[in-house]
Amino acid sequence: MSDERGYTLVELLIGMVVGLVVLAAILAMVRVATGNQNRVSSHVIANQRGRPAMNRIVDRLHAACVSSGLAPVRAGSDDDSLIVWSQAGDAVNPVPDEYTISLSGGVLTETVAPGTGTEPSNWAFGSASEPVQIVDGVSTAEVGEPPEAVPPFRYFAYEGGQVASTPLSTPLSEESAATVVEVDVAFAVAPSAGAVSDPSAIVTLTASATLRIEPASEDSSETNLPCV
């Protein structure tokens, strides 16, 4: 006589419940893994968009000391706009161009006014070009702990041989611009120009450029100027 034993209805229901619990756990893990993957991908995209922009700004600053003792950061620079004389190349006496890098409406742009002349005393600058977009989807950065909003551009002078902890007031005057020896740059970049649903996908980029060739003097009576 064949064995007619089988599963009872209760056993079937328990098996189904256990199967559903296991399936739910698997789906939850897949959802978390997918979310983490998307977040990492967004971070990579944002970094790829923002890093070239930061490198471009820092390169302009690193090529700013074209003449000893000449202030490369110009009067009128403020929290959202950097005006700098800069020129790269191997010329003995390079003639700088005047670059204006600005943040407005979530977009970083750059204009350039070509320089002409032979000596700083007779340098002249032509009309500025149309603004060129460097990167969009840009917002104010928050740095430190606890996080504190900082402007895109901050300007510092020396105080007793050390870079001052407090930035110079902006917009820079002719007098204060002549003392700028360090520029701090900070901004946040989203993976796209549109609205971002996940704030954690935004990447904050910071950099600092020193406009001084020789070490600063600690003599409080001496003014440490840039590009010396």
HELIX and SHEET records of a PDB file:
HELIX    1   1 LEU A    9  HIS A   62  1                                  54    
HELIX    2   2 PRO A  120  ASN A  122  5                                   3    
HELIX    3   3 GLU A  174  ALA A  177  1                                   4    
HELIX    4   4 PRO A  199  ALA A  201  5                                   3    
SHEET    1   A 4 SER A  81  SER A  86  0                                        
SHEET    2   A 4 ASP A  97  SER A 104 -1                                        
SHEET    3   A 4 VAL A 107  ALA A 113 -1                                        
SHEET    4   A 4 VAL A 132  ASP A 136 -1                                        
SHEET    1   B 2 GLY A 115  THR A 116  0                                        
SHEET    2   B 2 ALA A 124  PHE A 125 -1                                        
SHEET    1   C 3 VAL A 138  SER A 139  0                                        
SHEET    2   C 3 GLU A 182  VAL A 189 -1                                        
SHEET    3   C 3 PHE A 153  PHE A 156 -1                                        
SHEET    1   D 3 VAL A 138  SER A 139  0                                        
SHEET    2   D 3 GLU A 182  VAL A 189 -1                                        
SHEET    3   D 3 VAL A 203  THR A 210 -1                                        
SHEET    1   E 2 ALA A 141  VAL A 143  0                                        
SHEET    2   E 2 GLU A 148  VAL A 150 -1                                        
SHEET    1   F 2 TYR A 158  GLU A 159  0                                        
SHEET    2   F 2 GLN A 162  VAL A 163 -1                                        
END                                                                             
